[in-house]
Amino acid sequence: MASQKSQNSNMLLAFITLLGVIAIVALVGFFMLRKGPEIIQGQAEVTEYRVSSKVPGRILEFRVKEGDKVKAGDTLAILEAPEVAAKMIQAQAAESAAQAQNQKAIKGARSEQIQTAYEMWQKAKAGVDIAEKSYKRVKNLFEQGVMSAQKMDELTAQRDAAIATEKAAHAQYSMAKNGAEREDKLAASALVDRAKGAVAEVESYVKETVLIAPMGGEISEIFPKMGELVGTGAPIMNVANLDDMWVTFNVREDLLNGLNIGTEFTAIIPSMNNKEVKLKVNFMKDLGTYAAWKATKTTGQFDLKTFEVRALPTEKIQNLRPGMSVIIKK
């Protein structure tokens, strides 16, 4: 009888123990499997611009290194481009030649040529005087019937030829004295302008061999090494503008509640001892079907798409660096 009671007690104890274990497992499961706060992770990003050159060349010198702070106008690198220097010599020579042609057109003929033309004109004038006198004498004799018509025609022709010669000589003298025609002067001046334009173009290429920072920032990456060749437009370095920083989150659409354009919210930065910061949403865009999404059609619902959400700090965050994680708990 006592043995039967002991056996019943052991079974009851085992049953109670089993119920206790089941209760403990259920309690642990309740606390461990219940849904906790949703974590949305983003990262800090910054505006970067690439520094490149319009001309190909060889890296002659770097004036900065990665991590350096630069200001607008600072020299970043110097390229060696002997082809550009050769083109500058050619352009300057062409400009000099055009200037000489222009000066020649403005100045006109040499003084010796002008004097020669003048003397030829005077000679022609003397020939006209003689031809006029001979014509008048022969004309009087012809009218008196002494001179034949044949002789009169010959002297008339000689007089007309002398007048034509004098006019031609005078025209030659005027041309030598006045210099080139207006159109020729304009053409020579245009050649000078074209040569100056070519020089200005090459000068702009020469300036491109010295790379200048268009705005301030921090050198985030340098691509080529010293002595390497770089092509036209090839990126040489990246400069990060740390004053233009924002945070980007990829948010599933069922978590978008409270993240509308203009909404302010609080986030934490783990790398800064979970510092709380205030952010304001300024951009939101569907990432498209290629982005991460969550299928819920098996439950008769819909596919949850992902949106890119950008937010700006309401105040400048000291020591925040590009790539640092920023966390939202919902």
C-alpha positions in Angstrom: 0.0 0.0 0.0 2.8 2.4 0.9 4.5 1.5 -2.3 1.4 2.4 -4.3 1.2 5.8 -2.6 4.9 6.5 -3.3 4.4 5.6 -6.9 1.4 8.0 -7.2 3.4 10.7 -5.5 6.3 10.3 -8.0 3.9 10.5 -10.9 2.2 13.6 -9.6 5.6 15.2 -9.0 6.7 14.3 -12.5 3.5 15.7 -14.0 3.9 18.9 -12.0 7.5 19.1 -13.1 6.5 18.7 -16.8 3.9 21.4 -16.4 6.5 23.7 -14.9 8.9 23.0 -17.8 6.1 23.6 -20.3 5.2 26.9 -18.6 8.8 28.0 -18.5 9.4 27.2 -22.2 6.1 29.0 -23.1 7.1 32.0 -21.1 10.6 32.1 -22.6 9.1 31.7 -26.1 6.7 34.5 -25.5 9.4 36.9 -24.6 11.8 35.7 -27.2 9.5 35.4 -30.1 7.4 38.4 -29.6 7.9 41.1 -32.2 10.5 43.7 -31.1 11.0 47.3 -32.4 11.7 47.6 -36.2 15.2 48.8 -37.0 15.7 50.9 -40.1 19.4 51.4 -40.9 20.8 54.1 -43.1 24.1 55.7 -43.7 25.5 59.2 -43.9 26.4 60.4 -47.5 28.0 63.5 -48.8 28.3 65.4 -52.1 31.4 64.6 -54.0 32.8 66.1 -57.2 35.4 64.7 -59.5 38.5 66.7 -60.6 39.6 66.0 -64.1 41.5 67.8 -67.0 40.4 68.7 -70.5 43.8 67.7 -71.9 45.7 64.4 -71.7 49.0 64.4 -69.8 51.3 62.8 -67.3 50.9 63.4 -63.6 53.9 65.5 -62.8 53.1 66.4 -59.2 50.4 66.0 -56.5 50.0 69.0 -54.2 47.5 67.2 -51.9 47.0 63.7 -50.5 43.9 61.8 -49.4 42.3 63.3 -46.3 43.6 66.8 -46.9 41.3 69.7 -46.5 41.3 72.1 -49.5 39.8 75.5 -50.2 38.5 76.9 -53.5 41.4 77.9 -55.7 44.0 75.6 -54.1 46.3 73.7 -56.5 45.6 70.0 -56.4 47.9 68.5 -59.1 50.1 69.5 -62.1 50.1 67.7 -65.4 52.9 67.6 -67.9 51.6 68.1 -71.5 54.4 68.8 -74.0 52.0 68.6 -76.9 50.1 71.6 -75.5 53.4 73.6 -75.2 54.2 72.8 -78.9 50.7 73.9 -79.9 51.3 77.2 -78.0 54.5 77.9 -80.0 52.6 77.2 -83.3 49.7 79.5 -82.3 52.0 82.3 -81.3 53.9 82.0 -84.5 50.7 82.1 -86.5 49.6 85.2 -84.6 52.9 87.0 -85.3 52.6 86.2 -89.0 49.0 87.5 -89.1 50.1 90.7 -87.2 52.9 91.3 -89.9 50.4 90.9 -92.7 48.0 93.3 -91.0 50.7 95.9 -90.5 51.7 95.6 -94.2 48.1 96.1 -95.3 47.8 99.2 -93.0 51.1 100.7 -94.0 50.7 100.1 -97.8 53.5 100.2 -100.3 57.1 101.2 -99.4 58.2 104.8 -99.9 60.4 103.9 -102.9 57.4 102.3 -104.6 55.3 105.4 -104.0 58.0 107.7 -105.4 58.4 105.5 -108.5 54.7 105.6 -109.1 54.7 109.4 -108.7 57.5 109.8 -111.2 55.7 107.7 -113.7 52.6 109.8 -113.3 54.6 113.0 -113.8 56.2 111.5 -116.9 52.7 110.6 -118.2 51.5 114.2 -117.5 54.4 115.6 -119.5 53.5 113.3 -122.4 49.9 114.6 -122.3 51.2 118.3 -122.4 53.3 117.6 -125.5 50.5 115.6 -127.1 48.0 118.4 -126.5 50.3 121.0 -128.0 51.0 118.9 -131.1 47.3 118.2 -131.5 46.4 121.9 -131.4 49.1 122.8 -134.0 48.1 120.0 -136.4 44.4 120.9 -135.9 45.0 124.5 -136.9 47.0 123.4 -140.0 44.2 120.8 -140.8 41.6 123.5 -140.6 43.6 125.7 -143.0 43.8 122.7 -145.4 47.6 122.4 -145.0 47.6 119.1 -143.1 46.1 115.9 -144.3 43.3 114.1 -142.4 45.5 111.0 -142.0 48.0 113.1 -140.0 45.2 114.6 -137.9 43.8 111.2 -137.0 47.3 110.0 -136.0 47.9 112.9 -133.6 44.4 112.6 -132.2 45.1 109.0 -131.4 48.4 109.9 -129.8 46.8 112.5 -127.7 44.1 110.1 -126.5 46.7 107.5 -125.7 48.8 110.0 -123.7 45.7 111.0 -121.7 44.9 107.3 -121.0 48.5 106.6 -119.9 48.4 109.6 -117.6 45.2 108.4 -116.0 46.6 104.9 -115.5 49.8 106.3 -114.0 47.8 108.5 -111.6 45.8 105.4 -110.5 48.9 103.5 -109.8 50.3 106.3 -107.8 47.0 106.7 -105.8 47.0 102.9 -105.1 50.6 102.9 -103.9 49.9 106.0 -101.7 46.6 104.8 -100.2 47.8 101.3 -99.5 45.6 98.2 -99.5 41.9 98.2 -100.2 39.5 98.4 -97.3 38.4 94.8 -97.8 42.0 93.7 -97.8 42.6 95.5 -94.5 39.5 93.9 -93.0 40.7 90.5 -94.2 44.1 91.0 -92.6 42.5 92.2 -89.4 40.3 89.1 -89.3 43.3 86.9 -89.7 44.8 88.5 -86.6 41.6 88.0 -84.6 41.6 84.3 -85.6 45.2 83.9 -84.6 44.5 85.5 -81.3 41.6 83.1 -80.8 43.8 80.2 -81.4 46.3 81.4 -78.9 43.5 82.0 -76.3 42.3 78.4 -76.9 45.7 76.9 -76.3 46.2 79.1 -73.3 43.0 77.6 -71.8 44.5 74.1 -72.4 47.7 75.2 -70.7 45.6 76.3 -67.6 44.1 72.8 -67.6 47.5 71.3 -66.8 47.2 72.9 -63.4 44.2 71.4 -61.6 42.5 73.8 -59.2 39.8 73.1 -56.6 36.6 74.7 -57.7 35.2 74.6 -54.2 36.3 73.6 -50.7 36.2 70.1 -49.3 38.2 67.0 -48.3 40.2 64.8 -50.7 38.4 61.5 -50.4 40.2 59.5 -53.1 43.1 59.9 -55.6 43.0 57.5 -58.6 46.3 57.7 -60.6 49.8 57.5 -59.3 52.7 59.9 -59.9 54.0 59.7 -63.4 50.9 57.9 -64.9 49.2 59.1 -68.0 45.6 60.3 -67.8 43.3 60.9 -70.7 41.0 63.7 -71.5 38.3 64.0 -68.9 39.6 61.1 -66.9 38.9 61.5 -63.1 42.0 62.2 -61.1 40.6 62.7 -57.6 37.4 63.0 -55.7 36.7 65.9 -53.3 34.0 65.5 -50.7 32.0 68.6 -49.7 31.5 67.9 -46.0 29.1 70.8 -45.6 26.6 69.1 -47.9 25.8 65.9 -46.0 22.6 63.9 -45.6 21.4 60.4 -44.5 19.9 57.8 -46.9 17.5 55.0 -45.7 16.1 52.2 -47.7 12.6 51.8 -46.0 10.1 49.0 -46.7 6.8 50.7 -47.5 4.9 49.2 -44.5 7.4 51.2 -42.3 7.0 54.5 -44.1 4.3 55.7 -41.7 5.6 58.9 -40.2 8.4 59.4 -42.8 6.7 61.9 -45.1 8.4 64.8 -46.9 9.1 67.5 -44.3 8.7 65.2 -41.4 11.2 65.5 -38.5 12.3 62.4 -36.6 14.9 61.3 -34.2 17.7 58.8 -35.0 20.8 57.5 -33.3 24.4 57.1 -34.5 26.0 54.0 -33.1 29.6 55.1 -33.8 29.0 58.2 -31.8 27.9 56.5 -28.6 24.3 56.2 -29.8 24.0 60.0 -30.0 20.5 61.1 -30.8 20.1 63.5 -33.8 17.2 65.3 -35.4 16.6 64.7 -39.1 14.1 66.1 -41.6 12.9 64.1 -44.7 13.5 66.0 -47.9 13.4 63.3 -50.6 11.5 60.1 -51.2 11.6 57.8 -54.2 10.5 54.3 -55.2 13.7 52.2 -55.7 11.9 50.1 -58.4 11.3 46.4 -58.9 15.1 45.6 -58.8 15.3 46.7 -55.1 14.7 44.5 -52.1 11.1 43.7 -51.4 9.1 41.4 -49.2 6.6 38.9 -50.7 3.3 38.7 -48.8 1.1 37.2 -51.5 1.1 33.8 -49.8 -1.1 35.4 -47.1 -3.4 37.0 -49.6 -1.9 40.5 -49.3 0.6 42.3 -51.5 4.3 42.8 -52.2 6.0 45.3 -50.0 8.3 47.6 -52.0 11.3 49.6 -50.8 11.7 53.3 -50.9 14.8 55.5 -50.8 14.3 58.1 -48.1 16.8 61.0 -47.6 16.9 63.2 -44.6 18.9 66.3 -43.7 20.2 67.1 -40.2 18.3 70.0 -38.7 21.7 71.1 -37.2 25.2 70.4 -38.2 26.4 67.1 -36.7 30.0 67.4 -35.6 32.3 64.5 -36.5 29.7 62.8 -38.6 31.6 61.1 -41.5 30.3 59.6 -44.8 29.4 55.9 -44.5 28.6 56.1 -40.7 25.4 54.1 -39.8 22.3 56.0 -38.7 19.5 54.0 -37.0 15.8 54.6 -36.7 13.8 52.5 -34.2 10.1 52.1 -34.8 
